[in-house]
């Protein structure tokens, strides 16, 4: 809301995953890294934060975790400059990529693998309370195989457009009209 641009960033190493948020207050001319965002007591880390602004102005980061089997969540109350410790959510995830989009309605939609071990099913879920709770909207893929690295946007007509790796052979585009 204040015009700053935020981008989740991370580094994967064989020992530890680490997440940050990059912030620009000058339309992307310069960037400052804030973080790292960490899960206390978890030695393997989290990566690839996907961000949205909550109704009260907090910035929420959802991250894929290594070895936890769930999505983790952290929050910033100062526009992305300082971050809470990440906490485990109730959303299962096998350490695979996720993405969120904040809709014009204020709802948040999440695309993720709803499994602790497999990259199937690929699910679309909705939150009306800034990501505290989630309800399933649609399972996009349920057949055996790997469906990963999703991205999601809301089009001007309200339709949700998603892309993801389909069985590691192509990129699939799916549209859900709501």
Secondary structure as UniProt FT lines:
FT   STRAND          5..12
FT   STRAND          17..24
FT   TURN            27..28
FT   STRAND          32..37
FT   TURN            40..41
FT   STRAND          45..53
FT   TURN            55..56
FT   STRAND          59..65
FT   STRAND          70..76
FT   STRAND          87..92
FT   STRAND          99..102
FT   TURN            104..105
FT   STRAND          108..113
FT   STRAND          122..127
FT   TURN            130..131
FT   STRAND          135..141
FT   STRAND          147..154
FT   TURN            156..157
FT   STRAND          160..166
FT   TURN            167..169
FT   STRAND          170..176
//
